[in-house]
Amino acid sequence: MAEQPDRGAEWDDDPDRIPTQAELDAEDLAEMARTSRDRDLSALYPGRLDDPGAPPRPLVVHARVAWWGAAICGAILVVYGFLNLSMITDLLRQRLLDGLADDPRNSAPEDRVDSLAGFFPPFMLVMIVVLLAIQYPLLVAIANHHSRSCRSFFVATIIVNLLCVPIGVDLLFRYDEVWSAMVVISWIEFALLLLAGLLTMRRVVDRWLPPSTRMQPSKMFRAR
């Protein structure tokens, strides 16, 4: 039996062929489905603006001024801490020994007092530098790269830094022999870091940044 020719291929090769109404309806339905699917996806994952405009002043001026003020305070604390590291270590060691004598059950073991007193002061001073060194590139990247993710990381490092300040003040500077201004400078740093973080969260900054691409369950359910 002779093989029948493929009429579909023949019609596809014929430029003068007029499509049937059924074929036109099928194409329209496919286009409607594709358009609807693209619209749903764009709602779930909004596209990035090509030209967001100039970064808002609270982000590129006010937040940076607050951060630089905090960085100056941090530098003062680090310099003073390392210049008086031996004294601070001895004071912390004595505090641990006093705590061991007053409440042995809730104090560090006696054989670890020297190691703890020798470790924590330099570690906490170095962490001041490390956190500040991480924060500034993130703060600059928010504006330079129009990045909401950089803003999130910056705020996260600010929160970590703020949590460390009260502990650092207590372990490093809250002694009668230490210059009392160090405690004041530590809390000034705390306030300026908090201000810098809050400035990056202002509404004008939030509107300038690209829309969040985090998963939004309500839009997913509507898309279904």
Secondary structure, DSSP 8 states (H G I E B T S, - for coil): ------HHHHHHT-TT----HHHHHHHHHHHHHHHHHHHHHHHHS----S---S--HIIIIIHHHHHHHHHHHHHHHHHHHHHTHHHHHHHHHHHHHHHHHH-GGGS--GGGHHHHHHHHHHHHHHHHHHHHHHHHHHHHHHHHTT-HHHHHHHHHHHHHHHHHHHHHIIIII-STTS-THHHHHHHHHHHHHHHHHHHHTSHHHHHHS----S--HHHHHHH-
